[in-house]
């Protein structure tokens, strides 16, 4: 992984931890971005429920931030900026998460250039959560990025 991307992943984790306190408590960490796929993990211990599996709210948060992170990283790669919000989401819990989860999202061929022209952009992403190579949850999120407009 090129050093520049390593630095961007560290920056992404810092943004999450500084602006979304639960992400720091959950110890959510961007792991890698290669072949247009972002991988994000969190240890099981701070995210456990009474059944000794991952709490559903933690799964949802991890998957939401993984999608958000993919939009943020790709905005940087395209040299555009926008305020990213989750507009719509759907999740399916398929199996209990009893070991370290890793959420993965592959970036689609999405055009972010509208941000540079002052237009919002919308991207729908498919995030999968794996535990020991088994898909335990599927998340579909529609993210909207609003352009940064110059101050008048």
C-alpha positions in Angstrom: 0.0 0.0 0.0 1.5 3.3 -1.0 2.6 5.6 1.9 0.1 8.3 0.8 -2.8 5.9 1.2 -1.4 4.7 4.5 -1.5 8.4 5.7 -5.0 8.8 4.4 -6.2 5.8 6.3 -4.6 7.1 9.5 -6.3 10.5 8.8 -9.7 8.7 8.3 -9.4 6.9 11.6 -8.5 10.2 13.3 -11.5 12.0 11.7 -13.8 9.2 13.0 -12.4 9.2 16.5 -12.4 13.0 16.8 -15.9 13.6 15.4 -17.8 10.4 16.3 -16.9 9.4 19.9 -18.4 6.0 19.7 -16.0 5.1 16.9 -13.1 5.6 19.3 -14.7 3.5 22.0 -15.5 0.8 19.5 -11.8 1.0 18.3 -12.9 1.1 14.6 -9.8 1.1 12.5 -9.3 1.5 8.7 -7.1 -1.4 7.7 -6.4 -1.1 4.0 -7.5 0.3 0.7 -6.4 -1.6 -2.4 -8.1 -2.8 -5.6 -10.9 -0.2 -4.9 -11.8 -2.1 -1.7 -11.7 -0.5 1.8 -11.4 -2.8 4.7 -12.2 -1.6 8.2 -12.1 -3.6 11.5 -13.0 -3.3 15.2 -12.1 -5.7 18.0 -14.9 -7.8 19.4 -14.3 -7.1 23.1 -15.6 -3.4 23.3 -18.5 -4.4 21.0 -19.8 -7.5 22.7 -23.4 -8.1 23.7 -24.9 -10.4 26.4 -24.6 -13.4 24.0 -20.9 -12.9 23.7 -21.2 -11.9 20.0 -21.0 -8.5 18.4 -23.8 -6.0 19.3 -26.1 -5.2 16.4 -25.6 -1.5 16.9 -21.9 -1.9 16.7 -22.2 -3.9 13.4 -24.4 -1.2 12.0 -22.0 1.6 13.1 -19.0 -0.3 11.7 -20.7 -0.8 8.3 -22.0 2.7 8.1 -18.6 4.2 8.8 -17.0 1.8 6.3 -19.2 3.2 3.5 -18.7 6.7 4.7 -14.9 6.1 4.7 -15.0 4.8 1.1 -16.8 8.0 -0.1 -14.3 10.2 1.9 -11.3 8.3 0.5 -12.5 8.5 -3.1 -13.3 12.2 -2.8 -9.7 12.7 -1.8 -8.5 10.6 -4.7 -10.6 12.7 -7.1 -9.5 15.9 -5.4 -13.0 17.0 -4.5 -14.6 17.8 -1.2 -18.0 17.4 0.2 -20.0 16.9 3.4 -21.0 13.2 3.5 -24.2 12.0 5.0 -26.0 8.7 5.0 -29.3 9.2 3.3 -30.7 5.7 3.3 -29.6 2.4 4.7 -30.7 -1.2 4.9 -28.9 -4.0 6.8 -29.3 -7.8 7.0 -27.9 -9.7 9.9 -27.0 -13.1 8.6 -25.0 -14.8 11.4 -23.6 -14.0 14.8 -20.2 -12.3 14.8 -18.1 -14.2 17.3 -14.6 -13.2 16.2 -12.9 -10.1 14.9 -15.2 -8.5 12.3 -13.9 -6.9 9.1 -16.2 -4.8 7.0 -15.4 -4.4 3.3 -16.8 -2.2 0.6 -15.7 -2.1 -3.1 -15.9 1.3 -4.7 -18.2 1.3 -7.8 -17.5 3.3 -10.9 -19.1 6.4 -9.3 -18.6 10.0 -10.7 -17.8 12.5 -7.9 -16.9 15.3 -10.3 -20.3 17.1 -9.7 -18.9 18.3 -6.3 -16.3 20.5 -8.1 -19.2 22.0 -10.0 -21.2 22.8 -6.9 -23.6 19.8 -7.2 -24.4 17.1 -4.7 -23.5 13.6 -5.6 -25.2 10.3 -4.5 -23.5 6.9 -4.3 -25.0 3.6 -3.2 -22.6 1.2 -1.7 -22.7 -2.5 -0.7 -20.8 -3.2 2.5 -20.2 -6.8 3.7 -19.1 -7.8 7.2 -17.0 -10.9 7.5 -16.0 -13.0 10.5 -13.6 -15.8 9.9 -14.2 -15.4 6.1 -17.9 -15.9 6.6 -20.3 -13.1 5.5 -22.3 -12.3 8.7 -24.0 -9.1 7.6 -24.8 -7.1 4.4 -25.4 -3.4 4.3 -26.6 -1.2 1.5 -26.2 2.5 2.1 -26.9 5.6 0.0 -24.5 8.4 0.8 -25.0 11.9 -0.4 -22.1 14.4 -0.5 -22.9 18.1 -0.5 -20.4 20.4 -2.1 -18.3 22.8 -0.1 -19.5 26.2 -1.4 -17.2 29.3 -1.2 -18.2 31.8 1.4 -19.7 35.0 -0.1 
